[in-house]
Amino acid sequence: MSQGPLMIRFEGVSFSYGSLKVLDKVSLEVGPCETLVVLGGSGSGKSTLLRLLLGLIEPDEGRIFVGGEDITLASAERLVELRKKMGMVFQEGALFDSLTVGENVGYFFIEHGMRGRRHKAGLEGLVREMLAMVGLESTIDQMPSSLSGGMRRRIAVARSLIYQPEIMLYDEPTTGLDPATCENLCQLINQVKALRKVAGILVTHNLDDAWAVGDRFLLLRQGRALWQGPAEELKAMPAETLPRFFRGDEIPGFPAAGAPSSVRP
């Protein structure tokens, strides 16, 4: 279990799209240099958690803290600054097809009008550094369409790292990739955590990904937190626990929905 102040905290967060309840009083915690894996089937509310954390939508109730700051009270201008603390890797990578790999990775500085602060050689050097971290410096002048799915996902990680975020968010990052590429991407996620000391949230329904990167787990079903706690505690449960969870079966010994089984001291 990580020591030190929490990087992310949800306190009783609920959210609905119209009459559809997506999240129901969800609480979670992520410490420094710790990856929380959010497991759940389609429609369980996994991606909505990330959108709330980024301030793209507002909770109906509850509070959300990033680095100790309550983002539900933040102004629009402050939210822009808080988002700079968070790197996001979307499904499929979400690269700009009309830009080269290097332009994609350096897009943050262009978007925020920072090109003038770094001459061209300096910006290129920074882009190359990020691409080298993900093992793809040689692709700097290529177009995304010429790369494999796994390579595009790694480029997306490099793009997120260039502004030195404190938190990394991964939304089903291995969707559509073959097992070997999934394993390589999970190794990269762990490498980023170790080298950059970032906290992270990864949402997935892929158990291989989950076990490869997760320090703590949150199990979501129909918007409610059935269980959360350290990976070791989940691994020690009966082998049928997670299959039953994904099937929607009742799980003997689980705490009531919404009540975490493990609380930090």
C-alpha positions as CSV (number, residue, x, y, z in Angstrom):
1,M,0.0,0.0,0.0
2,S,1.4,3.4,-1.0
3,Q,2.4,5.9,1.7
4,G,1.8,9.7,1.5
5,P,-1.0,11.9,0.5
6,L,-3.6,10.6,-1.9
7,M,-3.4,11.7,-5.6
8,I,-7.1,10.9,-6.4
9,R,-10.1,10.5,-4.1
10,F,-13.8,10.1,-4.9
11,E,-16.2,10.5,-2.0
12,G,-19.7,9.2,-2.6
13,V,-19.8,10.2,-6.2
14,S,-23.1,9.7,-8.2
15,F,-23.8,10.5,-11.8
16,S,-26.8,10.0,-14.1
17,Y,-27.4,10.6,-17.8
18,G,-31.0,11.8,-17.6
19,S,-33.0,9.1,-15.8
20,L,-30.2,6.5,-16.2
21,K,-28.1,6.1,-13.1
22,V,-24.5,5.5,-14.2
23,L,-22.6,5.8,-10.9
24,D,-24.1,5.3,-7.5
25,K,-22.2,6.7,-4.4
26,V,-18.8,5.5,-5.6
27,S,-15.8,6.1,-3.4
28,L,-12.2,5.3,-4.3
29,E,-8.6,6.2,-3.5
30,V,-5.3,6.3,-5.5
31,G,-2.0,6.9,-3.7
32,P,1.2,8.2,-5.2
33,C,3.0,5.9,-7.6
34,E,0.0,3.5,-7.5
35,T,-2.2,2.1,-10.2
36,L,-5.9,1.5,-9.5
37,V,-7.5,-1.0,-11.9
38,V,-11.3,-0.5,-12.4
39,L,-12.9,-3.7,-13.5
40,G,-16.3,-4.0,-14.9
41,G,-18.4,-5.0,-17.9
42,S,-19.8,-2.7,-20.6
43,G,-22.1,-0.1,-19.1
44,S,-20.7,-0.4,-15.6
45,G,-19.5,3.2,-15.4
46,K,-15.8,2.7,-15.9
47,S,-15.2,5.4,-18.5
48,T,-17.6,7.8,-16.8
49,L,-15.2,7.7,-13.8
50,L,-12.4,9.1,-16.0
51,R,-14.6,11.8,-17.5
52,L,-15.6,12.9,-14.1
53,L,-12.0,13.0,-13.0
54,L,-11.0,15.1,-16.0
55,G,-13.8,17.5,-15.2
56,L,-15.5,16.9,-18.5
57,I,-18.8,16.2,-16.7
58,E,-19.9,17.1,-13.2
59,P,-21.2,14.7,-10.5
60,D,-24.8,14.8,-9.3
61,E,-23.5,14.4,-5.8
62,G,-20.2,13.7,-4.0
63,R,-16.7,15.2,-4.2
64,I,-13.7,14.5,-6.3
65,F,-10.2,15.4,-5.3
66,V,-7.0,15.7,-7.4
67,G,-3.8,16.2,-5.4
68,G,-5.9,17.3,-2.4
69,E,-7.9,19.8,-4.4
70,D,-11.7,19.5,-4.8
71,I,-12.3,19.7,-8.5
72,T,-16.1,19.9,-8.1
73,L,-15.5,23.4,-6.7
74,A,-12.9,24.5,-9.3
75,S,-13.6,27.2,-11.9
76,A,-13.4,26.4,-15.6
77,E,-10.0,28.1,-15.7
78,R,-8.7,26.1,-12.8
79,L,-10.0,22.9,-14.4
80,V,-7.8,23.6,-17.4
81,E,-4.8,23.8,-15.2
82,L,-5.7,20.7,-13.2
83,R,-6.1,18.7,-16.4
84,K,-2.4,19.4,-17.2
85,K,-1.6,17.2,-14.2
86,M,-3.3,14.2,-16.0
87,G,-2.2,12.3,-19.0
88,M,-4.9,10.4,-20.9
89,V,-4.6,7.4,-23.2
90,F,-7.8,6.7,-25.0
91,Q,-9.1,3.5,-26.7
92,E,-7.4,3.1,-30.1
93,G,-4.9,5.8,-29.2
94,A,-6.9,8.7,-30.7
95,L,-4.0,10.2,-32.7
96,F,-4.5,12.9,-35.3
97,D,-4.3,11.2,-38.6
98,S,-3.2,14.3,-40.5
99,L,-0.2,14.9,-38.2
100,T,3.1,13.0,-38.1
101,V,4.0,11.0,-35.1
102,G,6.3,13.8,-33.9
103,E,3.6,16.5,-34.4
104,N,1.2,14.3,-32.4
105,V,3.6,13.9,-29.5
106,G,4.4,17.6,-29.5
107,Y,0.8,18.8,-29.9
108,F,0.4,19.9,-26.3
109,F,2.9,22.7,-26.8
110,I,1.3,23.8,-30.1
111,E,-2.2,23.7,-28.6
112,H,-1.2,25.8,-25.6
113,G,0.8,28.3,-27.6
114,M,4.1,27.3,-26.2
115,R,6.0,26.8,-29.4
116,G,7.7,30.2,-29.0
117,R,9.2,29.0,-25.7
118,R,11.1,26.2,-27.3
119,H,12.9,26.6,-30.6
120,K,12.3,23.9,-33.2
121,A,15.4,21.9,-32.2
122,G,14.5,22.0,-28.5
123,L,10.9,20.8,-29.2
124,E,12.1,18.1,-31.5
125,G,14.6,17.0,-28.8
126,L,11.8,16.7,-26.2
127,V,9.6,14.8,-28.7
128,R,12.5,12.4,-29.4
129,E,13.0,11.8,-25.7
130,M,9.4,10.8,-25.2
131,L,9.4,8.6,-28.2
132,A,12.6,6.9,-27.0
133,M,11.0,6.2,-23.7
134,V,8.3,4.2,-25.5
135,G,10.8,2.6,-27.9
136,L,9.6,4.4,-31.1
137,E,12.0,7.3,-31.8
138,S,12.5,6.1,-35.3
139,T,8.8,6.7,-36.2
140,I,9.0,10.5,-35.6
141,D,8.4,11.4,-39.2
142,Q,5.9,8.7,-40.0
143,M,2.1,9.1,-40.2
144,P,-0.1,7.2,-37.7
145,S,-1.8,5.2,-40.5
146,S,1.6,3.5,-41.2
147,L,1.8,2.1,-37.7
148,S,0.4,-1.0,-36.0
149,G,-2.3,-0.7,-33.4
150,G,0.2,-1.4,-30.6
151,M,2.6,1.3,-31.9
152,R,-0.2,3.9,-32.0
153,R,-1.0,3.1,-28.4
154,R,2.6,3.6,-27.4
155,I,2.7,6.9,-29.3
156,A,-0.4,8.0,-27.3
157,V,1.5,7.3,-24.1
158,A,4.4,9.4,-25.3
159,R,2.0,12.2,-26.2
160,S,0.6,12.1,-22.6
161,L,4.0,12.1,-21.0
162,I,5.5,15.1,-22.7
163,Y,3.9,17.6,-20.2
164,Q,5.1,15.6,-17.2
165,P,1.7,14.6,-15.7
166,E,1.4,13.4,-12.1
167,I,-1.5,11.1,-13.0
168,M,-2.0,8.8,-16.0
169,L,-5.4,7.6,-17.1
170,Y,-5.9,4.6,-19.4
171,D,-9.3,3.8,-21.0
172,E,-9.3,0.2,-22.2
173,P,-5.8,0.8,-23.7
174,T,-5.3,-2.7,-25.1
175,T,-8.6,-3.0,-26.9
176,G,-8.2,-4.8,-30.3
177,L,-4.5,-5.7,-29.7
178,D,-3.0,-9.2,-29.8
179,P,-1.8,-10.8,-26.6
180,A,1.9,-10.2,-27.1
181,T,1.2,-6.5,-27.9
182,C,-1.0,-6.2,-24.8
183,E,1.7,-7.6,-22.7
184,N,4.3,-5.1,-24.1
185,L,1.9,-2.2,-23.5
186,C,1.3,-3.3,-19.9
187,Q,5.1,-3.4,-19.4
188,L,5.3,0.1,-20.7
189,I,2.6,1.3,-18.2
190,N,4.6,-0.2,-15.4
191,Q,7.7,1.4,-16.7
192,V,6.1,4.8,-16.8
193,K,4.9,4.4,-13.2
194,A,8.4,3.4,-12.0
195,L,10.3,6.1,-13.9
196,R,7.9,9.0,-13.6
197,K,6.5,8.1,-10.2
198,V,3.0,8.7,-11.5
199,A,-0.3,7.6,-10.0
200,G,-2.7,5.9,-12.4
201,I,-6.2,4.6,-13.1
202,L,-6.7,1.9,-15.8
203,V,-10.2,0.9,-16.7
204,T,-10.6,-2.5,-18.4
205,H,-12.5,-5.7,-18.6
206,N,-9.3,-7.6,-19.5
207,L,-8.1,-9.7,-16.6
208,D,-4.6,-10.2,-18.0
209,D,-4.1,-6.4,-18.2
210,A,-5.5,-6.0,-14.7
211,W,-3.2,-8.4,-13.0
212,A,-0.2,-7.1,-15.0
213,V,-0.5,-3.5,-13.8
214,G,-2.9,-3.3,-10.8
215,D,-1.8,-2.4,-7.3
216,R,-5.3,-1.9,-6.1
217,F,-8.7,-2.9,-7.7
218,L,-12.2,-1.5,-7.8
219,L,-15.0,-3.8,-9.0
220,L,-17.9,-1.9,-10.5
221,R,-21.2,-3.4,-11.4
222,Q,-24.1,-1.3,-12.7
223,G,-22.4,1.8,-11.3
224,R,-21.9,0.5,-7.8
225,A,-18.6,-0.4,-6.1
226,L,-18.9,-4.0,-5.1
227,W,-15.4,-4.2,-3.7
228,Q,-12.1,-2.4,-3.6
229,G,-8.8,-3.2,-2.1
230,P,-5.2,-4.4,-2.8
231,A,-4.4,-6.8,-5.6
232,E,-3.0,-9.4,-3.1
233,E,-6.3,-9.5,-1.3
234,L,-8.3,-10.1,-4.6
235,K,-5.8,-12.8,-5.7
236,A,-6.3,-14.6,-2.4
237,M,-10.1,-14.9,-3.1
238,P,-11.6,-18.1,-4.5
239,A,-10.8,-18.7,-8.2
240,E,-14.5,-18.3,-9.2
241,T,-14.8,-14.8,-7.7
242,L,-14.0,-12.7,-10.8
243,P,-15.8,-15.0,-13.2
244,R,-18.9,-14.7,-11.0
245,F,-18.4,-11.0,-10.9
246,F,-18.4,-10.6,-14.6
247,R,-21.4,-12.9,-15.0
248,G,-23.3,-10.8,-12.6
249,D,-23.7,-13.5,-10.0
250,E,-24.0,-13.0,-6.3
251,I,-20.6,-13.4,-4.6
252,P,-20.6,-14.9,-1.1
253,G,-18.4,-13.0,1.3
254,F,-18.5,-9.7,-0.6
255,P,-19.4,-6.6,1.4
256,A,-22.6,-4.8,0.5
257,A,-22.5,-2.9,-2.8
258,G,-20.8,0.4,-2.4
259,A,-19.0,-0.6,0.8
260,P,-15.2,-1.0,0.3
261,S,-13.7,-4.0,2.0
262,S,-10.3,-2.3,2.5
263,V,-9.7,1.1,4.0
264,R,-6.4,2.8,4.2
265,P,-5.1,3.4,7.7
